[in-house]
Amino acid sequence: MYRAEIRLRSYKLMLDHAYECFPCFPRDVITLRTNKLDTCNGRYVDITPEIWDKVIEWLETAQMTRRTLPDGQPVPSEVDRHDSSYAPHKFYKYSRRQITIKVVLPSREIQNTEILRDTQVDKFIADVSQTLGQCPSSIMAQFGVIVLQNDWSIRSYDIRNGDTIRLRVILLTKKPIIYLYSPSDMDVSVKLSLIPEWSLSVIYPVVAIENHGQRLEWNVRTNQDGVLTEHNSGLDVSYLFWEAKANLEAFPLSPAFKPQPADTFNPITSNLDDMDSVVIPVGKIAVYLDKSLKALGLHMEARTSFVTYWLPSFLKHEYIALQFIPQAAYERAASLSISPQPDVVTRVCMLFKGIWKEHLGNWANAQMQAEKDVDWWVDVLGVDPVRAGDVTFIRKNLPC
């Protein structure tokens, strides 16, 4: 199954595009479907050549999938039937209820797994996540370049015996908050713009979200005690809050994706490795994190909020790998425009993931870096903690 934006006006050209995406499917078994028409009542229906011209004006996307028989089995291709190698038992082999697939874990370890073809993707991910010690919402599954949807079955993707599903850890952007401090009361505009790989999912105070969920503006009045008054609602808040989700369907990962350069941050492709991270036993993570955040210039309330928010997630693991993102890289992914312009800006964004004890051998350098003084993160991020603590400046602190 694959969702495509409708840019081709011809039914034949859309099928040609589907065949390019699914070369493993004979073109005579591919069909287009939608659930976006009023008459669909939320259920997927086939878009036939006869109705294509009548519905295309009402659709932005269509689902490309393999046609199935009434019992849910994939339709055998006429190409297969006329091929000398075709035999009924061959088709049945791919239609059986249980298959063995290769599952590539986030650690790149490969496991052979038996699974029922009628298993829903969310059930499959939940079972694997329990083994990995991860929250199911932080794991995505891919078949080729296709991101598997939770409410679809393994059978829906025509996944067969011996096929490979890759699991990847989703970078969850949780609780990025914006503190504003000024030596006197003033009106301030705060504009946030995200790259297309991200969409805003939660904000507070609530304001209008524009540009397909990737842009907003808060207008607030700062107070000398740190309280912000949002003009539209009249709410008094300690900070501005936003969260975002990765647009996985629009930007699926290639199975052979390459890591991003060190000066780039992308919520879909960025990851942790042995050279740019530290690995710490979970029993020491809270102290290490507080010391690091203090060195980066965050005040006590921000540090406490940061640590206590993430501590329950840390405690699910034996060891934690983490890194802080350079300010310049993070700014390119989540740009902030503040007027009047602050004298000093401190943006702190952290990536982390759990590490199994048996995998510590892959993180030798990261364990050594954890022994270094935490002040080394100051140069990595490019922050100025001295200026960040000067109360005579207009300051912006943004722990993520």
C-alpha positions as CSV (number, residue, x, y, z in Angstrom):
1,M,0.0,0.0,0.0
2,Y,1.3,3.5,-0.9
3,R,-0.3,6.9,-0.8
4,A,0.5,9.3,-3.6
5,E,-0.4,12.9,-4.3
6,I,-2.6,13.2,-7.4
7,R,-0.6,15.2,-9.9
8,L,-1.3,13.1,-12.9
9,R,-4.7,13.6,-14.5
10,S,-4.8,10.4,-16.4
11,Y,-5.9,7.1,-14.9
12,K,-3.3,5.2,-17.0
13,L,-0.5,7.5,-16.0
14,M,-1.4,7.1,-12.3
15,L,-1.2,3.3,-12.8
16,D,2.1,3.7,-14.5
17,H,3.4,5.7,-11.5
18,A,2.1,2.9,-9.2
19,Y,3.9,0.3,-11.2
20,E,7.2,2.3,-10.9
21,C,6.7,2.3,-7.1
22,F,5.7,-1.4,-7.0
23,P,7.8,-3.2,-9.7
24,C,7.2,-6.4,-7.7
25,F,3.5,-6.2,-8.5
26,P,2.3,-7.1,-12.0
27,R,0.5,-4.0,-13.3
28,D,-2.8,-5.8,-13.9
29,V,-3.3,-6.3,-10.1
30,I,-2.7,-2.7,-9.0
31,T,-5.7,-0.6,-8.1
32,L,-6.4,2.9,-6.8
33,R,-8.5,3.5,-3.8
34,T,-9.8,6.3,-1.6
35,N,-11.8,6.9,1.6
36,K,-12.0,10.7,1.1
37,L,-15.3,11.0,-0.8
38,D,-18.5,11.7,1.2
39,T,-20.1,8.5,-0.2
40,C,-17.2,6.4,1.2
41,N,-18.3,7.0,4.9
42,G,-14.6,6.5,5.9
43,R,-14.2,3.2,4.1
44,Y,-11.8,2.5,1.2
45,V,-13.4,1.9,-2.2
46,D,-11.8,1.2,-5.5
47,I,-11.5,4.1,-8.0
48,T,-12.3,2.6,-11.4
49,P,-11.4,4.0,-14.8
50,E,-15.1,4.7,-15.4
51,I,-15.4,7.1,-12.4
52,W,-11.9,8.5,-12.4
53,D,-12.8,11.7,-14.4
54,K,-15.7,12.3,-12.1
55,V,-13.9,12.1,-8.8
56,I,-10.4,13.5,-9.5
57,E,-11.4,17.1,-8.9
58,W,-12.4,16.1,-5.3
59,L,-9.2,14.2,-4.4
60,E,-5.7,15.3,-3.4
61,T,-4.3,11.8,-2.8
62,A,-5.1,8.2,-3.7
63,Q,-4.0,4.9,-2.2
64,M,-2.2,2.4,-4.5
65,T,-2.6,-1.2,-3.5
66,R,-2.9,-4.7,-4.8
67,R,-6.4,-5.9,-5.6
68,T,-7.7,-8.7,-3.3
69,L,-10.3,-11.4,-3.6
70,P,-13.5,-11.4,-1.5
71,D,-11.7,-13.6,1.1
72,G,-8.8,-11.1,1.4
73,Q,-6.3,-13.1,-0.7
74,P,-4.2,-11.2,-3.2
75,V,-5.5,-11.4,-6.8
76,P,-3.3,-13.6,-8.9
77,S,-1.9,-11.9,-11.9
78,E,-2.8,-12.9,-15.5
79,V,0.9,-12.4,-16.2
80,D,1.7,-15.1,-13.6
81,R,-1.0,-17.4,-15.0
82,H,0.5,-17.3,-18.5
83,D,4.0,-17.7,-17.2
84,S,5.3,-21.3,-17.5
85,S,6.6,-21.1,-13.9
86,Y,3.1,-20.4,-12.6
87,A,1.3,-23.1,-10.6
88,P,-1.6,-23.0,-8.1
89,H,0.6,-24.3,-5.3
90,K,3.1,-21.5,-5.9
91,F,0.4,-18.9,-5.4
92,Y,-0.9,-20.6,-2.4
93,K,2.6,-20.6,-0.8
94,Y,2.4,-16.8,-0.7
95,S,-1.2,-16.8,0.5
96,R,-0.7,-18.9,3.6
97,R,-1.6,-17.4,6.9
98,Q,1.8,-17.6,8.6
99,I,5.1,-16.5,7.1
100,T,8.7,-16.0,8.3
101,I,10.1,-12.5,7.7
102,K,13.4,-10.8,8.5
103,V,13.1,-8.0,11.0
104,V,15.9,-5.5,11.0
105,L,16.1,-3.9,14.5
106,P,17.2,-0.3,15.1
107,S,20.5,-1.8,16.3
108,R,20.8,-3.3,12.7
109,E,20.6,-6.7,14.2
110,I,18.5,-9.1,12.0
111,Q,16.0,-11.5,13.5
112,N,13.9,-14.1,11.7
113,T,10.3,-13.8,13.0
114,E,7.2,-15.9,12.3
115,I,4.1,-13.8,12.0
116,L,0.5,-14.3,10.9
117,R,-0.3,-12.3,7.7
118,D,-3.5,-11.1,9.3
119,T,-1.6,-9.4,12.1
120,Q,-2.2,-5.7,12.3
121,V,0.9,-3.5,12.1
122,D,0.3,-1.9,15.5
123,K,0.1,-5.4,17.1
124,F,3.4,-6.3,15.4
125,I,5.1,-3.1,16.6
126,A,3.8,-3.5,20.1
127,D,5.2,-7.0,20.4
128,V,8.6,-6.0,19.0
129,S,8.7,-2.8,21.2
130,Q,8.2,-4.9,24.3
131,T,11.3,-6.9,23.4
132,L,13.2,-3.7,22.7
133,G,12.1,-2.0,25.8
134,Q,10.7,0.9,23.7
135,C,7.4,2.7,23.7
136,P,5.4,1.5,20.6
137,S,4.7,5.1,19.6
138,S,8.5,5.6,19.2
139,I,8.9,2.8,16.6
140,M,8.0,2.8,13.0
141,A,8.1,-0.1,10.5
142,Q,9.1,0.1,6.9
143,F,8.7,-2.3,4.0
144,G,11.1,-1.0,1.3
145,V,10.5,2.8,1.4
146,I,6.8,2.4,2.5
147,V,6.0,3.3,6.1
148,L,3.5,0.7,7.4
149,Q,0.3,2.1,8.8
150,N,-0.8,0.9,12.3
151,D,-4.4,0.0,11.3
152,W,-3.4,-2.1,8.3
153,S,-2.5,-5.8,8.3
154,I,0.8,-7.4,7.1
155,R,-1.3,-9.0,4.3
156,S,-2.3,-5.5,3.1
157,Y,1.2,-4.8,1.9
158,D,1.6,-8.2,0.2
159,I,4.5,-9.0,2.5
160,R,5.6,-12.5,1.8
161,N,7.8,-15.3,3.1
162,G,11.4,-14.1,3.4
163,D,10.6,-10.4,3.0
164,T,12.3,-7.8,5.2
165,I,10.7,-5.2,7.5
166,R,12.9,-2.5,9.0
167,L,12.2,-0.9,12.4
168,R,13.4,2.6,13.1
169,V,13.3,4.7,16.2
170,I,11.2,7.8,15.7
171,L,12.6,11.0,17.1
172,L,9.9,12.3,19.3
173,T,10.0,16.1,19.8
174,K,8.7,16.4,23.3
175,K,8.2,19.5,25.4
176,P,10.3,22.1,23.6
177,I,9.6,25.2,25.7
178,I,10.5,28.9,25.3
179,Y,11.4,31.1,28.2
180,L,11.7,34.8,27.7
181,Y,13.4,37.2,30.1
182,S,13.8,41.0,29.9
183,P,15.0,43.7,32.3
184,S,11.8,45.6,31.7
185,D,8.2,44.8,30.5
186,M,7.9,44.8,26.7
187,D,5.8,43.4,23.9
188,V,7.4,40.5,22.0
189,S,6.6,38.6,18.8
190,V,7.8,35.0,18.7
191,K,7.6,33.2,15.3
192,L,8.3,29.5,14.9
193,S,8.9,27.9,11.5
194,L,9.5,24.2,11.0
195,I,11.1,22.3,8.1
196,P,8.7,20.2,6.0
197,E,9.7,17.0,7.7
198,W,7.9,18.3,10.8
199,S,4.4,19.4,11.7
200,L,3.2,21.0,14.9
201,S,1.0,18.7,16.9
202,V,0.5,20.5,20.2
203,I,1.0,24.2,21.2
204,Y,0.2,26.3,24.3
205,P,-1.0,29.0,24.5
206,V,-3.2,28.1,21.5
207,V,-2.8,30.3,18.4
208,A,-3.4,29.9,14.7
209,I,-1.1,27.4,13.0
210,E,-0.3,28.1,9.3
211,N,1.6,26.7,6.4
212,H,0.3,23.1,6.7
213,G,1.1,22.9,10.4
214,Q,4.6,24.3,10.2
215,R,4.4,27.9,11.3
216,L,2.9,30.0,14.1
217,E,3.3,33.3,15.9
218,W,2.8,34.2,19.6
219,N,2.5,37.8,20.7
220,V,3.2,38.2,24.4
221,R,4.2,40.8,26.9
222,T,7.2,39.9,29.1
223,N,7.3,40.7,32.8
224,Q,10.4,41.2,34.8
225,D,9.5,38.1,37.0
226,G,9.5,35.9,33.9
227,V,5.8,35.6,33.4
228,L,4.5,36.0,29.9
229,T,1.1,37.4,29.0
230,E,-0.3,36.1,25.7
231,H,-2.2,38.9,24.1
232,N,-4.9,36.9,22.2
233,S,-6.1,34.8,25.2
234,G,-4.9,37.0,28.1
235,L,-3.3,33.9,29.7
236,D,-0.3,34.3,32.0
237,V,2.2,31.5,31.4
238,S,5.8,30.7,32.5
239,Y,6.8,29.7,29.0
240,L,5.6,29.0,25.4
241,F,5.2,25.3,24.6
242,W,5.1,23.3,21.3
243,E,5.5,19.7,20.2
244,A,5.9,18.3,16.7
245,K,5.5,15.0,14.8
246,A,7.6,13.7,12.0
247,N,5.9,13.6,8.6
248,L,7.0,10.0,7.9
249,E,4.6,9.4,5.0
250,A,5.8,12.4,3.1
251,F,9.5,11.7,3.7
252,P,10.0,7.9,4.0
253,L,13.5,6.7,4.7
254,S,15.4,4.7,2.0
255,P,16.4,1.3,3.3
256,A,20.0,2.3,2.5
257,F,19.8,5.8,4.0
258,K,23.1,7.6,4.9
259,P,23.6,9.4,8.2
260,Q,23.3,13.2,8.1
261,P,26.3,15.5,8.4
262,A,27.2,16.6,12.0
263,D,25.9,20.1,11.3
264,T,22.5,18.9,10.2
265,F,19.5,18.0,12.3
266,N,16.5,16.3,10.7
267,P,13.7,14.7,12.8
268,I,13.4,11.8,10.5
269,T,17.0,10.9,9.6
270,S,19.1,12.1,12.6
271,N,20.4,9.4,14.9
272,L,22.9,8.8,17.6
273,D,26.3,7.0,17.2
274,D,29.4,6.1,19.1
275,M,31.3,9.2,18.0
276,D,28.9,12.0,18.8
277,S,27.2,10.8,22.0
278,V,27.8,9.8,25.6
279,V,26.5,6.6,27.2
280,I,25.7,6.7,30.9
281,P,24.2,4.1,33.3
282,V,20.6,5.1,34.0
283,G,21.4,5.5,37.8
284,K,23.7,8.4,37.0
285,I,21.8,10.0,34.2
286,A,19.8,12.6,36.3
287,V,23.0,14.1,37.9
288,Y,24.9,14.1,34.6
289,L,22.0,15.8,32.8
290,D,21.5,18.5,35.5
291,K,25.2,19.3,35.5
292,S,25.3,19.5,31.7
293,L,22.2,21.8,31.6
294,K,23.7,24.1,34.2
295,A,26.9,24.3,32.2
296,L,24.9,25.3,29.2
297,G,23.3,28.2,31.1
298,L,19.8,26.9,32.0
299,H,18.4,28.1,35.3
300,M,17.2,25.8,38.1
301,E,13.5,25.7,37.2
302,A,14.3,24.8,33.5
303,R,16.8,22.1,34.5
304,T,14.4,20.6,37.0
305,S,11.5,20.6,34.5
306,F,13.8,19.1,31.8
307,V,15.1,16.2,34.0
308,T,11.8,15.3,35.7
309,Y,10.0,15.3,32.3
310,W,12.3,12.8,30.8
311,L,13.3,10.7,33.8
312,P,10.4,8.2,33.5
313,S,11.5,7.5,29.9
314,F,15.1,7.0,31.1
315,L,14.2,4.5,33.8
316,K,12.9,2.1,31.2
317,H,16.5,1.3,30.2
318,E,19.8,0.2,31.7
319,Y,21.9,2.7,29.8
320,I,21.2,5.9,28.0
321,A,23.0,7.3,24.9
322,L,22.5,11.0,24.5
323,Q,23.8,14.0,22.6
324,F,23.0,17.7,22.5
325,I,22.3,19.2,19.0
326,P,24.4,22.2,17.9
327,Q,22.3,25.4,18.1
328,A,22.9,26.3,14.4
329,A,21.7,22.9,13.2
330,Y,18.6,23.0,15.4
331,E,17.8,26.5,14.3
332,R,17.8,25.4,10.6
333,A,15.2,22.7,11.5
334,A,13.0,24.8,13.9
335,S,13.7,28.5,13.1
336,L,12.7,31.1,15.6
337,S,12.3,34.8,14.8
338,I,11.9,37.0,17.8
339,S,11.2,40.8,17.8
340,P,12.7,42.7,19.4
341,Q,15.8,40.6,18.9
342,P,17.2,39.1,22.1
343,D,20.7,40.0,23.3
344,V,21.5,36.3,23.9
345,V,19.8,33.0,22.8
346,T,20.3,29.6,24.4
347,R,18.7,26.6,22.6
348,V,19.2,23.2,24.1
349,C,17.9,20.1,22.2
350,M,18.8,16.6,23.3
351,L,18.5,13.3,21.5
352,F,18.6,10.0,23.5
353,K,17.9,6.4,23.3
354,G,18.1,3.3,25.5
355,I,21.1,0.9,25.2
356,W,21.1,-2.7,26.2
357,K,24.0,-3.9,28.4
358,E,25.0,-6.5,25.8
359,H,25.4,-3.8,23.2
360,L,27.8,-1.6,25.2
361,G,30.7,-2.9,23.1
362,N,29.4,-0.8,20.2
363,W,29.6,2.3,22.3
364,A,33.2,2.3,23.7
365,N,34.0,5.9,22.6
366,A,30.7,7.2,23.9
367,Q,31.4,5.7,27.3
368,M,34.8,7.4,27.4
369,Q,33.3,10.7,26.5
370,A,30.9,10.4,29.4
371,E,33.9,10.7,31.7
372,K,34.8,14.1,30.3
373,D,33.9,17.3,32.1
374,V,30.4,18.4,31.0
375,D,31.7,21.8,29.9
376,W,32.7,20.3,26.6
377,W,29.0,20.5,25.5
378,V,29.3,24.3,25.6
379,D,31.5,24.2,22.5
380,V,29.4,21.6,20.8
381,L,26.2,23.7,21.1
382,G,27.9,27.1,20.6
383,V,26.2,28.7,23.6
384,D,27.4,31.5,25.9
385,P,26.4,30.6,29.4
386,V,27.9,33.7,30.9
387,R,25.8,36.1,28.8
388,A,22.8,33.8,29.3
389,G,23.0,34.5,33.0
390,D,23.2,38.3,32.7
391,V,19.9,39.8,34.0
392,T,20.5,43.1,32.2
393,F,20.1,41.3,28.8
394,I,17.0,40.3,26.9
395,R,17.4,36.5,27.1
396,K,15.8,33.5,25.5
397,N,16.2,30.0,26.9
398,L,14.8,27.1,25.0
399,P,15.2,23.6,26.5
400,C,13.9,20.8,24.3
